[in-house]
């Protein structure tokens, strides 16, 4: 009996450690747009992505020269059926989609994981909305014929303009004229095929148009007081999370609370017109850098804390032939010569490499809080990341106070640091105790994304956080 109990405890401990390991379902990928006349050949782009540890990309077509160049690069793709082909793909029979799948998908089936049918169809000036769901169904039928329907998913990226309401997030709802005609049929299709809804999320647009009411720190994931949703009491620390949860709320209102979201586009321009408030290299670096950290270490959104975020950054390159304002040509992570527009981490490995043993950063561009760099004195503290959700925070707290050996006596009831009696406060003290106990070694403030470093002494109530034990 004792042996069995001991074995069970060991298994429980191993499972918990695995839960706190680097093996996370969240992912950061990139949109590979090509509306430019000065981009490197696809073979060089494949090497560029591999050199930066990026393993997923999204195309806005099915260009064979690109897919061929990537066929052995170990990078998977979301490919797209352009809006102009929707009417043909929605024909009463599947002859068009059979040929399209046979020619464009089958030869590259090993690297294609999803098909984006159209892009922001609801705002397409050619009025192609009526063709969307029939086209999705036909492409799925064509995939079934080739036995590809389980390995290749189908979705369609929507813009946030599909929402009638997005603030507060809990009031999120789709435009009434879209609900019966396309939203419900599309969500039913996604549910039946176990696919995710693709959503293009751009906090930049909301900030640009409402900079007098939206905090820039809130838009850039910087440290801020947050915004409390008056409908459900959830506190949002970023506009990105609030926008995602507005879509989740809209789906929940239609009883599709089991459909997940993939962020098919998000970015921030490094340059813009005079009237494009917030556009600039420093803000773009802050947004992308903090977004990557948020996605890979921060858990799900407040409304769906246990749903990992999967995000496709927009975009890989600056594209000089795009129309519109200056910003449209300056969303790239890289210049066409393959130099970075700004140097921020794009993968979990780069995030960890950003901080060395004494906490200094190797990044050329400083990432604002919560990815703060240490002070010149080298003093850093480890605190709780509430974005991972209450459950994960509590699990990490239990580990720190148990197997981790942190001194948690001061957060027991009646002790000096018991108040405020919140999971965030208690976890912060326990995490910092463990971090200092381990001499602030690299990785000892990770806790599976539940902890992060700060450079100013944290304070919860009257409790002080020491820098060493």
Secondary structure in CASP SS format (residue, H / E / C, confidence):
PFRMAT SS
TARGET T0000
AUTHOR 0000-0000-0000
METHOD secondary structure of the structure
MODEL  1
X C 1.00
X H 1.00
X H 1.00
X H 1.00
X H 1.00
X H 1.00
X H 1.00
X H 1.00
X H 1.00
X H 1.00
X H 1.00
X H 1.00
X H 1.00
X H 1.00
X H 1.00
X H 1.00
X H 1.00
X H 1.00
X H 1.00
X C 1.00
X C 1.00
X C 1.00
X C 1.00
X C 1.00
X C 1.00
X C 1.00
X E 1.00
X E 1.00
X E 1.00
X E 1.00
X E 1.00
X C 1.00
X C 1.00
X C 1.00
X C 1.00
X C 1.00
X C 1.00
X C 1.00
X C 1.00
X C 1.00
X C 1.00
X H 1.00
X H 1.00
X H 1.00
X H 1.00
X H 1.00
X H 1.00
X H 1.00
X H 1.00
X H 1.00
X H 1.00
X C 1.00
X C 1.00
X C 1.00
X C 1.00
X E 1.00
X E 1.00
X E 1.00
X C 1.00
X C 1.00
X C 1.00
X C 1.00
X C 1.00
X H 1.00
X H 1.00
X H 1.00
X H 1.00
X H 1.00
X H 1.00
X C 1.00
X C 1.00
X C 1.00
X C 1.00
X C 1.00
X C 1.00
X E 1.00
X E 1.00
X E 1.00
X E 1.00
X E 1.00
X E 1.00
X C 1.00
X H 1.00
X H 1.00
X H 1.00
X H 1.00
X H 1.00
X H 1.00
X H 1.00
X C 1.00
X C 1.00
X C 1.00
X C 1.00
X C 1.00
X H 1.00
X H 1.00
X H 1.00
X H 1.00
X H 1.00
X H 1.00
X H 1.00
X H 1.00
X H 1.00
X H 1.00
X C 1.00
X H 1.00
X H 1.00
X H 1.00
X C 1.00
X C 1.00
X C 1.00
X E 1.00
X E 1.00
X E 1.00
X E 1.00
X E 1.00
X E 1.00
X E 1.00
X E 1.00
X C 1.00
X H 1.00
X H 1.00
X H 1.00
X C 1.00
X C 1.00
X C 1.00
X C 1.00
X C 1.00
X H 1.00
X H 1.00
X H 1.00
X H 1.00
X H 1.00
X H 1.00
X H 1.00
X H 1.00
X H 1.00
X H 1.00
X H 1.00
X H 1.00
X H 1.00
X H 1.00
X H 1.00
X H 1.00
X H 1.00
X C 1.00
X C 1.00
X C 1.00
X C 1.00
X C 1.00
X C 1.00
X C 1.00
X E 1.00
X E 1.00
X E 1.00
X E 1.00
X E 1.00
X E 1.00
X E 1.00
X H 1.00
X H 1.00
X H 1.00
X E 1.00
X E 1.00
X E 1.00
X C 1.00
X C 1.00
X C 1.00
X H 1.00
X H 1.00
X H 1.00
X C 1.00
X E 1.00
X E 1.00
X C 1.00
X H 1.00
X H 1.00
X H 1.00
X H 1.00
X H 1.00
X H 1.00
X H 1.00
X H 1.00
X H 1.00
X H 1.00
X H 1.00
X H 1.00
X H 1.00
X H 1.00
X H 1.00
X H 1.00
X H 1.00
X C 1.00
X C 1.00
X C 1.00
X C 1.00
X E 1.00
X E 1.00
X E 1.00
X E 1.00
X C 1.00
X C 1.00
X H 1.00
X H 1.00
X H 1.00
X H 1.00
X H 1.00
X H 1.00
X H 1.00
X C 1.00
X C 1.00
X C 1.00
X C 1.00
X C 1.00
X C 1.00
X H 1.00
X H 1.00
X H 1.00
X H 1.00
X C 1.00
X C 1.00
X C 1.00
X C 1.00
X C 1.00
X C 1.00
X C 1.00
X E 1.00
X E 1.00
X C 1.00
X C 1.00
X C 1.00
X C 1.00
X C 1.00
X C 1.00
X E 1.00
X E 1.00
X C 1.00
X C 1.00
X H 1.00
X H 1.00
X H 1.00
X H 1.00
X H 1.00
X H 1.00
X H 1.00
X H 1.00
X H 1.00
X H 1.00
X H 1.00
X H 1.00
X H 1.00
X H 1.00
X H 1.00
X C 1.00
X C 1.00
X C 1.00
X C 1.00
X C 1.00
X C 1.00
X C 1.00
X E 1.00
X E 1.00
X E 1.00
X E 1.00
X E 1.00
X E 1.00
X C 1.00
X C 1.00
X C 1.00
X C 1.00
X C 1.00
X C 1.00
X C 1.00
X C 1.00
X C 1.00
X C 1.00
X C 1.00
X C 1.00
X C 1.00
X C 1.00
X H 1.00
X H 1.00
X H 1.00
X H 1.00
X H 1.00
X H 1.00
X H 1.00
X H 1.00
X H 1.00
X H 1.00
X H 1.00
X H 1.00
X H 1.00
X H 1.00
X H 1.00
X H 1.00
X H 1.00
X C 1.00
X C 1.00
X C 1.00
X C 1.00
X C 1.00
X C 1.00
X C 1.00
X C 1.00
X C 1.00
X C 1.00
X C 1.00
X C 1.00
X E 1.00
X E 1.00
X E 1.00
X E 1.00
X C 1.00
X C 1.00
X C 1.00
X E 1.00
X C 1.00
X C 1.00
X C 1.00
X C 1.00
X C 1.00
X C 1.00
X C 1.00
X C 1.00
X H 1.00
X H 1.00
X H 1.00
X H 1.00
X C 1.00
X C 1.00
X C 1.00
X C 1.00
X E 1.00
X C 1.00
X C 1.00
X C 1.00
X C 1.00
X C 1.00
X E 1.00
X C 1.00
X C 1.00
X C 1.00
X C 1.00
X C 1.00
X C 1.00
X C 1.00
X H 1.00
X H 1.00
X H 1.00
X H 1.00
X H 1.00
X H 1.00
X H 1.00
X E 1.00
X C 1.00
X C 1.00
X C 1.00
X C 1.00
X C 1.00
X E 1.00
X C 1.00
X C 1.00
X C 1.00
X C 1.00
X C 1.00
X C 1.00
X C 1.00
X C 1.00
X C 1.00
X C 1.00
X C 1.00
X C 1.00
X C 1.00
X C 1.00
X C 1.00
X C 1.00
X C 1.00
X C 1.00
X C 1.00
X E 1.00
X E 1.00
X E 1.00
X E 1.00
X C 1.00
X H 1.00
X H 1.00
X H 1.00
X C 1.00
X H 1.00
X H 1.00
X H 1.00
X H 1.00
X H 1.00
X H 1.00
X H 1.00
X H 1.00
X H 1.00
X H 1.00
X H 1.00
X H 1.00
X C 1.00
X C 1.00
X C 1.00
X C 1.00
X C 1.00
X C 1.00
X C 1.00
X H 1.00
X H 1.00
X H 1.00
X C 1.00
X C 1.00
X C 1.00
X C 1.00
X C 1.00
X C 1.00
X C 1.00
X C 1.00
X C 1.00
X C 1.00
X C 1.00
X H 1.00
X H 1.00
X H 1.00
X H 1.00
X H 1.00
X H 1.00
X H 1.00
X H 1.00
X H 1.00
X H 1.00
X H 1.00
X H 1.00
X H 1.00
X H 1.00
X H 1.00
X C 1.00
X C 1.00
X C 1.00
X C 1.00
X C 1.00
X C 1.00
X C 1.00
X C 1.00
X C 1.00
X H 1.00
X H 1.00
X H 1.00
X C 1.00
X E 1.00
X E 1.00
X E 1.00
X E 1.00
X C 1.00
X C 1.00
X C 1.00
X C 1.00
X E 1.00
X E 1.00
X C 1.00
X C 1.00
X E 1.00
X E 1.00
X C 1.00
X C 1.00
X C 1.00
X C 1.00
X C 1.00
END
